[in-house]
């Protein structure tokens, strides 16, 4: 920088000398006027100021360079200090890890596996908890829609079963009788329907009248009434009313006879006459295609056999099993589950509390408290679930049970599978060491979903997963 300033000063001096000395046309030198000498002095002063300013800038730059050098030194020292801190932290972490390994007796890899296992168990527990919450919420929401869904399903799917169990057909000697049954302006058919409570359907079906009603007793009275009218030939409102009451009286007597036959077949004695009459009404009631009265007699016989084998009371088991479905005879008149209705009827007509309790408990509306109550449950299940009881072929029945058991048995941790209630329930027994409680919940859900996806079945199938731990020791 000082060399540059000196060169500039010398150049200015040469220029000043050139200005002071000039040449004339004749080659003679002439002196510069005094004004030129004054300007040169001013320029020299200006140049001196510039030189001083340059020196000042140079000093400032030198100071900044020194400051930068100092900061660079500070940064290097800080980087060295940070590197030292990192090294010390790594050493401390290594010492800490070794100390943990000594205390726990696990290596880093083993500790990692333990931690992962704990996280996995926590995740499975959370999954099971969420699953329970979702299932409970789904059930609550389903309850709000179940009535409409059931009504639609009944309307679409129950036609064939309803046709078999709620319809009777009366053959006519000729189609001309249809007009006489209808009567002038429909007075005859109105009288028939008002008296019997049954719909008389007269359509294009040749030589036939269809009687439709959910009450089998009413439908039978209507059938008997129409048969008598067709045999007599006189069809008018007065004759219809007379024939109706005559048929009703005959059927009431026949119902009592049917009840007495059932009581005799079941070997039950001292039954109240009203209960005997209600039993006879079950002859005109079916459940899944199975006659309810025949089912009740069969249950009574099965219950007596099991009670003898178990040392329970055969009399109590026999009576409760015979009467267990008697509530179905009046469920169209009294609201409530048929088991509870039947139990109340039994108490009202002099049956013991043991008999009434066994009747009420056969569908778990109340918790079974006696051996006889459990026997009635078993007899009801056996009679309803046996092959052929409800119109299901043996081959289809066995195939259904086998598919259910095989589907559940292929899951990990499953020890034994039992299909029960004609395939309406499966009980899965798992190894206690293979699954915990949360795993059992998840297993039950998985099996239920697989049944929904892979099998075709009517109604519901209950999946029960049983996990039990036992400790057994012998004293010698």
C-alpha positions in Angstrom: 0.0 0.0 0.0 2.9 2.5 0.8 4.5 1.7 -2.6 1.3 2.6 -4.4 1.0 5.9 -2.5 4.7 6.8 -3.3 4.2 6.1 -7.0 1.2 8.3 -7.0 3.1 11.2 -5.4 5.9 11.0 -7.9 3.4 11.1 -10.8 1.8 14.1 -9.4 5.3 15.8 -9.0 6.1 15.2 -12.7 2.7 16.6 -13.7 3.4 19.7 -11.6 6.8 20.3 -13.2 5.3 20.0 -16.6 2.7 22.6 -15.7 5.4 25.0 -14.2 7.6 24.9 -17.3 6.2 25.5 -20.8 7.8 26.1 -24.1 7.2 29.1 -26.4 6.9 28.9 -30.1 10.5 30.0 -30.5 11.7 27.3 -28.1 12.3 29.5 -25.2 11.1 28.7 -21.7 8.6 30.9 -20.0 7.7 31.0 -16.3 4.3 29.8 -15.1 2.1 32.6 -13.7 1.7 32.8 -9.9 -1.8 31.3 -10.2 -0.4 28.0 -11.4 2.0 27.8 -8.5 -1.0 28.3 -6.1 -2.9 25.5 -7.8 0.0 23.2 -7.4 0.2 23.9 -3.7 -3.5 23.1 -3.4 -3.1 19.9 -5.2 -0.2 18.9 -3.0 -2.3 19.6 0.1 -5.2 17.5 -1.3 -2.8 14.7 -2.2 -1.5 14.8 1.4 -5.0 14.5 2.8 -5.7 11.5 0.5 -2.5 10.0 1.6 -3.5 10.4 5.3 -6.9 9.0 4.6 -5.4 6.0 2.9 -3.1 5.4 5.8 -6.1 5.5 8.1 -8.0 3.0 6.0 -4.9 0.8 6.0 -4.8 0.9 9.8 -8.5 0.0 10.0 -8.0 -2.9 7.7 -5.1 -4.2 9.7 -7.2 -4.0 12.9 -10.0 -6.0 11.2 -7.6 -8.6 10.0 -6.3 -9.0 13.5 -9.9 -9.3 14.8 -10.7 -12.0 12.2 -7.5 -13.9 13.2 -8.5 -13.8 16.8 -12.1 -15.0 16.1 -10.7 -17.8 13.9 -8.6 -18.9 16.8 -11.5 -18.8 19.1 -13.6 -21.0 16.7 -10.8 -23.6 16.4 -10.6 -23.8 20.2 -14.4 -24.2 20.5 -14.4 -27.0 17.9 -11.7 -28.7 19.8 -13.7 -28.3 23.0 -16.8 -29.7 21.4 -15.0 -32.7 19.9 -13.6 -33.4 23.4 -17.1 -33.2 24.9 -18.4 -35.6 22.2 -15.7 -38.1 23.0 -16.3 -37.9 26.7 -20.1 -38.3 26.2 -19.5 -41.4 24.0 -17.2 -42.8 26.8 -19.9 -42.1 29.4 -22.6 -43.7 27.3 -20.4 -46.8 26.8 -19.7 -46.9 30.6 -23.4 -46.5 31.3 -24.4 -49.4 28.9 -21.7 -51.7 30.4 -23.0 -50.8 33.9 -26.6 -51.7 32.9 -25.5 -54.9 31.3 -23.7 -55.8 34.6 -26.8 -55.0 36.7 -29.3 -56.7 34.5 -27.2 -59.6 33.3 -28.3 -58.9 29.7 -26.3 -57.9 26.7 -27.4 -55.0 24.6 -29.0 -57.3 22.0 -30.8 -59.3 24.7 -32.1 -56.1 26.4 -33.3 -54.9 23.0 -35.3 -58.2 22.5 -36.8 -57.8 26.0 -37.8 -54.3 25.3 -39.4 -55.3 21.9 -41.3 -58.1 23.6 -42.7 -55.7 26.2 -43.7 -53.3 23.5 -45.3 -56.1 21.6 -47.2 -57.3 24.7 -48.4 -53.8 25.3 -49.6 -53.5 21.7 -51.5 -56.8 21.9 -53.1 -55.7 25.2 -54.2 -52.4 23.7 -55.5 -54.2 20.6 -57.6 -56.5 22.8 -58.9 -53.5 24.8 -59.8 -51.6 21.6 -61.4 -54.7 20.2 -63.7 -55.1 23.3 -64.7 -51.4 23.1 -65.4 -51.7 19.4 -67.5 -54.9 19.9 -69.5 -53.3 22.7 -70.1 -50.2 20.6 -71.1 -52.3 17.7 -73.6 -54.2 19.8 -75.1 -51.0 21.1 -75.5 -49.6 17.6 -76.9 -52.9 16.4 -79.6 -52.8 19.0 -80.9 -49.6 17.6 -81.3 -51.1 14.1 -82.2 -54.7 14.9 -86.0 -54.2 14.8 -86.0 -52.8 11.3 -83.5 -55.4 10.1 -85.4 -58.3 11.5 -88.7 -57.0 10.0 -87.1 -56.8 6.6 -85.4 -60.2 7.0 -88.7 -61.8 8.0 -90.5 -60.3 5.1 -88.0 -61.5 2.6 -86.8 -64.8 3.9 -89.5 -66.3 6.1 -92.0 -66.9 3.4 -91.5 -70.6 2.9 -91.5 -71.4 6.6 -94.5 -69.2 7.2 -96.4 -71.0 4.4 -95.8 -74.3 6.0 -96.6 -73.3 9.6 -99.3 -70.6 9.2 -101.4 -71.9 6.2 -103.9 -74.6 5.8 -105.6 -75.6 2.5 -109.2 -76.8 2.3 -110.1 -78.7 -0.8 -113.5 -77.8 -2.5 -115.7 -80.2 -4.4 -115.9 -77.6 -7.2 -115.0 -74.0 -7.9 -118.7 -73.1 -7.7 -118.4 -73.4 -3.9 -116.2 -70.3 -3.8 -119.1 -68.1 -4.6 -121.2 -69.7 -1.9 -118.4 -69.3 0.6 -118.1 -65.6 -0.2 -121.8 -65.1 -0.1 -123.9 -62.1 -1.2 -121.8 -59.0 -1.0 -119.2 -61.0 0.9 -121.4 -61.5 4.1 -120.5 -65.2 4.5 -116.7 -64.8 4.3 -116.9 -61.8 6.6 -118.8 -63.8 9.1 -116.2 -66.6 8.9 -113.2 -64.3 9.3 -114.8 -62.3 12.2 -115.7 -65.5 14.1 -112.5 -67.5 13.6 -109.9 -64.7 13.4 -108.4 -66.4 10.3 -107.9 -65.0 6.8 -109.9 -66.9 4.1 -108.0 -66.5 0.9 -110.0 -67.3 -2.2 -108.0 -66.8 -5.4 -107.4 -68.6 -8.7 -106.2 -71.8 -7.1 -108.6 -74.4 -8.5 -110.9 -76.2 -6.0 -109.1 -74.8 -2.9 -109.4 -72.2 -0.2 -106.4 -71.1 1.8 -106.7 -70.4 5.5 -103.9 -68.2 7.0 -103.2 -67.5 10.7 -100.3 -67.6 13.1 -102.4 -69.3 15.8 -102.6 -73.0 14.9 -105.7 -73.6 17.1 -107.7 -70.9 15.4 -106.7 -72.2 12.0 -107.8 -75.7 12.9 -111.1 -74.4 14.2 -111.6 -72.5 10.9 -110.7 -75.7 8.9 -113.2 -77.8 10.9 -115.9 -75.2 10.5 -115.4 -74.9 6.7 -115.4 -78.7 6.3 -118.6 -79.1 8.2 -120.3 -76.3 6.1 -119.2 -77.9 2.9 -120.6 -81.3 4.0 -123.9 -79.7 5.2 -124.2 -77.5 2.1 -126.0 -74.7 3.9 -123.7 -71.7 4.1 -125.2 -68.5 5.7 -124.2 -66.3 8.7 -126.5 -68.1 11.2 -125.3 -71.6 10.1 -121.7 -70.4 10.1 -121.9 -69.2 13.7 -123.6 -72.5 14.9 -121.0 -74.6 13.1 -118.1 -72.5 14.5 -119.1 -73.0 18.1 -119.7 -76.7 17.5 -116.2 -77.0 15.9 -114.6 -75.0 18.8 -116.2 -77.3 21.4 -115.0 -80.4 19.6 -111.5 -79.0 19.2 -111.3 -78.0 22.9 -112.2 -81.6 23.8 -109.6 -82.9 21.4 -107.0 -80.6 22.8 -107.6 -81.9 26.3 -107.3 -85.5 24.9 -104.0 -84.6 23.3 -102.7 -83.1 26.5 -103.7 -86.2 28.5 -102.0 -88.4 26.0 -98.8 -86.3 26.3 -99.0 -86.5 30.1 -99.4 -90.2 30.0 -96.6 -90.7 27.5 -94.3 -88.6 29.7 -95.4 -90.5 32.9 -96.3 -87.3 34.8 -99.1 -87.5 37.4 -101.2 -85.0 39.2 -101.0 -82.2 36.6 -103.4 -79.3 36.8 -106.2 -79.6 34.1 -105.4 -76.2 32.8 -101.8 -77.1 32.3 -102.9 -80.3 30.5 -105.1 -78.2 28.2 -102.3 -75.9 27.4 -100.0 -78.8 26.7 -102.6 -80.0 24.1 -102.5 -76.6 22.4 -98.8 -77.2 21.7 -99.9 -79.9 19.2 -100.7 -77.1 16.9 -97.4 -75.2 17.4 -94.1 -75.9 15.7 -90.6 -74.6 16.3 -88.1 -74.8 13.4 -90.4 -77.4 11.8 -90.4 -79.5 15.0 -93.8 -80.1 16.7 -93.6 -78.5 20.2 -95.8 -81.1 22.0 -93.7 -84.1 20.6 -90.6 -82.2 21.6 -91.8 -81.6 25.1 -92.6 -85.3 25.6 -89.2 -86.3 24.3 -87.5 -83.8 26.6 -89.4 -85.3 29.6 -88.2 -88.8 28.8 -84.6 -87.6 28.3 -84.6 -85.6 31.5 -85.8 -88.5 33.5 -83.0 -90.8 32.2 -80.3 -88.2 32.9 -81.8 -87.5 36.4 -81.6 -91.2 37.3 -78.0 -91.3 36.2 -77.0 -88.2 38.1 -78.8 -88.9 41.3 -81.2 -85.9 40.9 -85.0 -85.9 41.2 -86.5 -87.7 38.1 -89.9 -86.4 39.1 -88.9 -82.8 39.1 -86.8 -83.1 36.0 -89.6 -84.9 34.1 -92.3 -82.4 35.0 -90.1 -79.4 34.3 -89.0 -80.8 30.9 -92.6 -81.6 29.9 -93.8 -78.1 30.8 -90.7 -76.1 29.8 -92.2 -74.8 26.5 -95.8 -74.4 27.8 -95.4 -70.7 27.6 -95.5 -70.9 23.8 -99.2 -71.8 24.0 -100.0 -68.4 25.3 -97.2 -66.1 24.1 -99.6 -64.5 21.6 -101.8 -63.5 24.6 -99.1 -62.7 27.3 -96.0 -60.6 26.6 -92.5 -61.9 27.6 -90.1 -64.8 26.9 -91.9 -68.1 26.8 -89.6 -69.5 29.5 -90.6 -66.9 32.1 -94.3 -67.0 31.0 -94.3 -70.7 31.4 -92.7 -70.6 34.9 -95.3 -68.1 36.1 -98.1 -70.3 34.7 -96.6 -73.3 36.6 -96.5 -71.5 39.9 -100.1 -70.2 39.4 -101.3 -73.8 38.9 -99.7 -75.4 41.8 -96.3 -76.6 40.6 -93.3 -76.5 42.9 -90.7 -73.8 42.9 -88.1 -76.3 41.7 -90.2 -77.1 38.6 -90.9 -73.5 37.8 -87.2 -72.5 38.2 -86.1 -75.3 35.9 -88.6 -74.1 33.3 -87.5 -70.5 33.5 -83.8 -71.4 33.3 -83.8 -73.6 30.2 -82.9 -70.6 28.0 -80.8 -68.8 30.7 -83.4 -66.1 31.3 -82.5 -66.8 34.9 -79.3 -68.4 36.1 -79.7 -72.2 36.7 -79.4 -72.9 40.4 -80.3 -76.7 40.6 -79.1 -79.9 38.9 -82.7 -80.4 37.5 -82.5 -77.0 35.8 -79.3 -78.0 34.0 -80.8 -81.3 33.1 -83.8 -79.6 31.5 -81.4 -77.4 29.5 -79.5 -80.5 28.3 -82.7 -82.4 27.4 -84.0 -79.4 25.4 -80.7 -79.1 23.5 -80.6 -82.8 22.8 -84.1 -83.0 21.5 -83.7 -79.9 19.3 -80.2 -80.7 18.1 -80.5 -84.4 17.3 -80.3 -85.3 13.6 -83.7 -85.2 12.0 -85.4 -83.3 14.8 -85.7 -80.1 12.8 -85.8 -81.2 9.2 -82.1 -81.3 8.6 -80.5 -84.3 6.9 -77.9 -86.3 8.8 -75.3 -85.8 6.1 -75.7 -82.0 6.2 -75.8 -82.0 10.0 -72.5 -83.9 10.3 -70.8 -81.9 7.6 -71.8 -78.6 9.3 -70.3 -79.7 12.6 -67.1 -81.0 11.0 -66.5 -77.8 9.1 -67.0 -75.7 12.3 -64.6 -77.8 14.3 -62.0 -77.9 11.6 -62.1 -74.2 11.1 -61.6 -73.4 14.8 -59.0 -76.2 15.3 -56.5 -74.8 12.8 -55.8 -71.7 14.9 -52.6 -71.6 17.0 -53.0 -72.4 20.7 -56.3 -74.3 20.2 -56.4 -77.6 22.2 -59.9 -79.0 21.7 -63.0 -77.8 19.8 -66.6 -79.0 20.5 -69.6 -78.1 18.2 -72.8 -77.9 20.2 -76.5 -77.0 19.8 -76.7 -78.5 16.3 -73.9 -76.3 15.2 -75.3 -73.1 16.8 -72.4 -72.9 19.3 -68.8 -74.0 19.3 -66.6 -74.1 22.4 -62.9 -73.7 21.9 -60.6 -74.9 24.7 -57.1 -73.3 24.4 -53.8 -74.2 26.1 -53.3 -71.8 29.0 -49.6 -71.5 28.3 -50.1 -70.7 24.6 -52.6 -67.8 25.0 -53.4 -65.2 27.6 -56.7 -63.5 28.3 -56.2 -60.9 25.6 -55.2 -63.5 23.1 -58.4 -65.5 23.9 -60.5 -62.5 23.1 -58.7 -61.9 19.8 -59.0 -65.7 18.9 -62.8 -65.7 19.5 -63.2 -62.7 17.2 -61.0 -64.2 14.5 -62.9 -67.5 14.5 -66.2 -65.7 14.3 -65.0 -63.6 11.3 -63.8 -66.7 9.5 -67.1 -68.5 10.1 -68.9 -65.4 8.6 -66.6 -65.4 5.5 -66.2 -69.1 4.8 -69.4 -70.9 5.9 -73.1 -70.6 5.1 -75.4 -71.0 8.1 -78.8 -69.9 9.3 -79.0 -67.6 12.4 -76.1 -67.1 14.7 -73.2 -69.2 15.8 -71.9 -68.5 19.3 -68.1 -68.8 19.7 -66.9 -69.4 23.3 -63.1 -69.6 24.0 -62.3 -71.2 27.3 -58.9 -70.7 29.0 -58.4 -72.5 32.3 -55.3 -73.1 34.4 -55.3 -75.9 37.0 -52.8 -76.9 39.6 -53.0 -80.6 40.7 -51.0 -82.2 43.5 -51.4 -85.5 45.4 -50.9 -86.0 49.1 -49.3 -89.4 50.0 
